[in-house]
Amino acid sequence: MTERATRYLYLARHGEAASEGDGSGLTETGRRQAVLLGRRLAGRPVSALHHGPLPRAAETARLVAEQLAGVRPECREEAGDFVPYVPAPAELPEDSARFLLDHLSGTTAEERQTGAALARRAVERFTGPVPGGEVRHELVVTHAFLVGWLVRHALDAPAWRWLGVNAANAALTVLRYTPGRPPAVLLLNDQGHLPEELHWTGHPPQLRF
């Protein structure tokens, strides 16, 4: 049997961007968030840094990497911004089905197919214990949807339940995959490395806790 070791998967949404709907890079606030995220992780043995292909994720990863020793950012399509799963109406609670389906109504058939394929690839690449006897710490700088998808996967929740898992800009989520144990969510959407004025950027006031 191949020896396996624990994987610690650090997930971070990119810093605040000038616009979420296009290829914009980070705002000055977003750059501050990225640097502070990197400083938060500087004391951890992160050995790999993956990021999605959009400029806001790539710039965040670069600024984070500048705070880490010997880590080079690597672009991964499966760390990108995509809809991982669109549920059928029958899968959803009756009282929230309309709201959730309206939220996803603009997704095209092609986007749904591509997103589902990328979601499978993300699970294959980023989750589970790692081969060999050495513990691995990996960081993925990505987008809110993939953070929600991987948290849902770790908890073995219904596929639609990625919806409703919010991720703030430059917030940190940590998942642990240990051989012989179920995955664990060690940290979720933590913003302790950011000053209060940098919390929950891009979210309405009622979501700023």
Disulfide bonds with the S-S distance in Angstrom:
none
